[in-house]
């Protein structure tokens, strides 16, 4: 049996075994590098909502996490984490139950009122997304966030196709699919920035603001090309981009200052 160590020593040992730096682990958990440093120095403990993610990234079980040390704070964290898991599990089951109930209810209503199945297919494809999320959160392991983003990226296209089958028109290939494809590109840009950019929250926020500064004119340009009669408020477009760029610079500046202070403290 592995000898028990102070909580911070155990976290540091498992992080090194996983081949992660403090900054990399912090980025995957959406916390600051200083937070990870405090955990490893036993100056503070992770929030209970982070326990599952920490165990996933370090390749340990929650039982190993809480038995790594025997102080009172760790046991209090274990009890709080158990309560948090019950809340999360209850919410997931409620979401799953709501989706399962919605399918037969909408089926019966559609048949009873319209004597055919038309808008029911839109509901069915819509419900497929949260059901897919639930399955991925249940079985996806450490890649659950990437899998959920991939599922969402694919799901939007059959949803649009089903809506087009119900409403008709020539907008699917000429407008909906191009706009959806551009949306998927920026969805992944945000996702990669938030999950894999090895920086603190301020720099990530600045990067997201910069992505938005690019996304705003890109969507407006595409709308003008694929949507007949789309307005062309060029002044508003450029004012929006300028405001987003300024916001991005402010956030990045604050983030860089905080990073420098953190390195000085260390």
Secondary structure as GFF3:
##gff-version 3
##sequence-region A 1 266
A	DSSP	alpha_helix	7	17	.	.	.	ID=ss1
A	DSSP	alpha_helix	22	29	.	.	.	ID=ss2
A	DSSP	alpha_helix	33	40	.	.	.	ID=ss3
A	DSSP	three_ten_helix	48	50	.	.	.	ID=ss4
A	DSSP	alpha_helix	51	58	.	.	.	ID=ss5
A	DSSP	alpha_helix	62	67	.	.	.	ID=ss6
A	DSSP	alpha_helix	72	114	.	.	.	ID=ss7
A	DSSP	alpha_helix	119	139	.	.	.	ID=ss8
A	DSSP	three_ten_helix	141	143	.	.	.	ID=ss9
A	DSSP	alpha_helix	144	167	.	.	.	ID=ss10
A	DSSP	alpha_helix	171	171	.	.	.	ID=ss11
A	DSSP	pi_helix	172	176	.	.	.	ID=ss12
A	DSSP	alpha_helix	177	196	.	.	.	ID=ss13
A	DSSP	alpha_helix	201	226	.	.	.	ID=ss14
A	DSSP	alpha_helix	234	265	.	.	.	ID=ss15
###
